[in-house]
Amino acid sequence: MTQPGDIGAIAAHPAAGQGGRSRRLSLSWLLALSFGSLIAVSILVVLGFAVYGAARNTVDLLRDRADLGIGVLTREVEGLLESAGNQAGFVARALETGEADPEDPEQVTALLFGSMAADPAIGALALIRPDGQALLAERTETLAKIQTLDFSGDRAATAALRYGRANKEPVWAPPIYRADFDSSILTLQIPIYINDRFEGVLAAALGVKALSEFLEHLGAGSAPNTFVLYGKERVLAHRLMAPGYPGLSFNAPLPALAGFGDAVLADMWRPEAMRPAAIKARPPLMSHLVEVDGNTYLFLYRELDAYTATPLFVGAYFDTDVMSDEINRLLNSIVVGLAALLLAVLLALFIGRRLARPVLRLSSVARLIGELRLEDIHDLPHSRVRELDEQSSAFNTMTGALRWFQAYVPRSLVHQLMREGDLASLASDRRNVTVMFSDIAGYSTISEGKSAAEVAALLNRHFGILTSAIEAEGGTVDKFIGDSVMAFWGAPEKQKNRAIRACRAALAIRDGIAADNREREARGEPPVRLRLGIHSGQATTGNIGPPSRVNYTVIGDDVNIAQRLEQLGKQVSPDAEVAITVSASTVADLDGLFEVEPVGEMEVKGRAAPVAVYRLVGTT
């Protein structure tokens, strides 16, 4: 026999006494290996992110350059639009406040020339009166000139007057092509109201040519491929439009992006050519990559929606070959870091799952034991980890012992013992209980000529029918006495409707016996006839017996009455397959839920006074 002092020797030499399970790993060694692996992977991650951090400087530099370049371009475009708006607004306020007389051509001319001189981007300023007559100041290659024109038949002027009569807020009108200017223009329209009377519209025109010339000059340095889009389908400004762009007309004032002379820009939004950029731009800057003829270009752009109804897109594109080395280093760093991180996660998950699997099994089995669902428990498998294997073996042994424990001790009593954890909770007490006794009529005749195994099989099947019905109604099967069963309700747990539960169980037993008898008759075996006696009253409940061998039961005179009632079944229902005899005290607790037939008062052995006896027929 192994002594306690030998446990260390067995741990040091796992092969001793282990048979085929000698190649088991120590949990401490496995944990050391696991954490060592995790540390090694962590070091790789740190190194990877160190490389990534170095490359991040390059990425930030690229982002800063992009922010700076597109930011300058955006500010210049916004500056042109805002400057034009400010100068045109100055003229409008001067006319509305009376600083300049709108009826005096000389004052209006001086005002228009002064505003154009203050903002070279303005190509023309016009005061269009409600009747269509206009005073137009236009910038030429040498000097500005003033003209008086009749715009009453001009579609753009008519639309501007229509807007001015309905609105007082300035608006940037959609681009239009002016044949007289030989250019498309972007027009700011400001309605003029004097004392709430509509006096016309002040129109400030920015020429697309001029805006494109500005972009050509701005992009002559580090970002030659700048652009301004009107929406996503039209080009508002581009270096190719500086000398003029062919094919423009009133119906097509701006060139379409699709088929534009700049093939790279023309494919900017083509879905099959687009893909996300590896370097994400900082909002509000946006970016994506476009592949054109085998080359990849990075588009950086911002959306301006504070001016025209259709948003403007201001941006530039770059050949990625210029920055490919930096981007490749960045991508390689990210790939290495992510791969190392993924490896660490996968390794941690694998080891964690391997270690957690037997613990989870143990937890699941422990939960089933707590619910006394021992029939659902399967033996825990052996483990290559020594400590977990010993745990599984001990748990399997304990489960087997509990199965035997449950077989010999009533289930409800086991539940209470597990909840209370102390036999003191089952101390003797005086309680109201309902007691049931059963007995097989003519048992000797049925068992005659059968072997011991056949008799045991008969009783086991019979007791199974009774036990299932009793426990289904919360009853406690106290003991098996030969072919008899003693059960009770109201202990160890206090119960309501004790009599009702007992009678429901009795009727369920009757149905079970009837079904079993049909099977017996089919096999040519004699039927089983059963007597049941049920009585309600007070009894002493608790642990009866010496400390080394106790039995939780109920004793008292009322217990004996239940047994006597079972015996009276042969007189009350001599021909019944299952005779159920109940006392008056039980009937009094049934609340009229069951049909009973009075049999009369009968003498009961051990009782001086007769007992009122009833036959249980069924439910009402």
Secondary structure, DSSP 4 states (H G I P E B T S, - for coil): ---GGGHHHHHH-TTTTTGGG---B-HHHHHHHHHHHHHHHHHHHHHHHHHHHHHHHHHHHHHHHHHHHHHHHHHHHHHHHHHHHHHHHHHHHHHHHTSS-TT-HHHHHHHHHHHHHH-TTEEEEEEE-TTSEEEEEEE-SSSEEEEEEE-TT-HHHHHHHHHHHH--S-EEEEEEEETTTTEEEEEEEEEEEETTEEEEEEEEEEEHHHHHHHHHHHTTSS---EEEEETTTEEEEEGGGTT--TT--SS--S-BSTT-SSHHHHTTT-TTTEE--SSPPPTT-EEEEEEETTEEEEEEEEEE-SSBSSPEEEEEEEEGGGTHHHHHHHHHHHHHHHHHHHHHHHHHHHHHHHHHHHHHHHHHHHHHHHTT-GGG--PPPP-SBHHHHHHHHHHHHHHHHHHHHHHHS-HHHHHHHHHH-SGGGG--EEEEEEEEEEEEETHHHHHTT--HHHHHHHHHHHHHHHHHHHHHTT-EEEEEETTEEEEEESSSS--SSHHHHHHHHHHHHHHHHHHHHHHHHHTTPPPPEEEEEEEEEEEEEEEES-TTS-EEEEESHHHHHHHHHHHHHHHHSTT-SEEEEEEHHHHTTSTT-EEEEEEEEE--TT-SS-EEEEEEEEE-
